[in-house]
Amino acid sequence: MKIHRFYISPEKAEIEAKFKVDDSELYNQFRNVLRFTAGTEVVLFDGSGFEYKAQVVEMSRGSVHFKVSGRKKGWVPEKNISLYQAMVKKDKCEWIAEKATEIGVEKIYFFVSERSEKKGLDMRRVEKKIIEAAEQSGRVTIPKVRFVENFEKALSESRNPILFHTIGVLLKEREELKMKIADLFVGPEGGWTEKEVETTLKQGIPVVTLGEQILRAETAAIATLSVLMFS
């Protein structure tokens, strides 16, 4: 029988031997969607790096009561890889955030580049996708997500930046592949402008690619993150 995993925000409750979560959305999910009853076993995590085996004790008036029976350290990536993604159209930002979370990124920054057509982001929807992806994938931390105004500001806040671009050097031939801490920059559908690439090169930031094929922005982000994370 599948045991479901749930993220409990530290803002809502502190996980201890016996505790209660006041959350009408969680209550509705447990009682009306998943049809949980008293005694149902679940796994909980709060972003601290641990996960907890627990039982549902009671559900009433928008609250869920838990009893914890065990704790263990969960999977935490060996590398601290973050994604800095230029805004892309439609709901692709949400999809990218979801898949980047599953891969194990530490942070996800979205920013407006010169060729970004989409300028705004529904952070609540993105955060919800991230939490769902963390619950599904088995990770015990939640990546930080932010929206940054422009490319220059995003660059200034990054550590060990790497730019993905079709003119770049093959990533598999670069020392950056072995970096334990790296921030990957991926452009929008229309790609980077000459000015943005020039800014990058002047700062000595590595420019990399996966090969000669032209990838969609969302494909480039997830494929390159996977190579960086698991190589």
Sequence and secondary structure as in RCSB ss.txt:
>XXXX:A:sequence
MKIHRFYISPEKAEIEAKFKVDDSELYNQFRNVLRFTAGTEVVLFDGSGFEYKAQVVEMSRGSVHFKVSGRKKGW
VPEKNISLYQAMVKKDKCEWIAEKATEIGVEKIYFFVSERSEKKGLDMRRVEKKIIEAAEQSGRVTIPKVRFVEN
FEKALSESRNPILFHTIGVLLKEREELKMKIADLFVGPEGGWTEKEVETTLKQGIPVVTLGEQILRAETAAIATL
SVLMFS
>XXXX:A:secstr
    EEE  TTT    SEEEEE HHHHHIIIIIS   TT EEEEE SSSEEEEEEEEEEETTEEEEEEEEEEE  
  SSEEEEEEE  STTHHHHHHHHHHHHT SEEEEE  TT S     HHHHHHHHHHHHHHHT SS  EEEEES 
HHHHHHT SSEEEEEEEEEEGGGSGGGG SEEEEEE  TT   HHHHHHHHHTT  EEES SS   HHHHHHHHH
HHHHH 
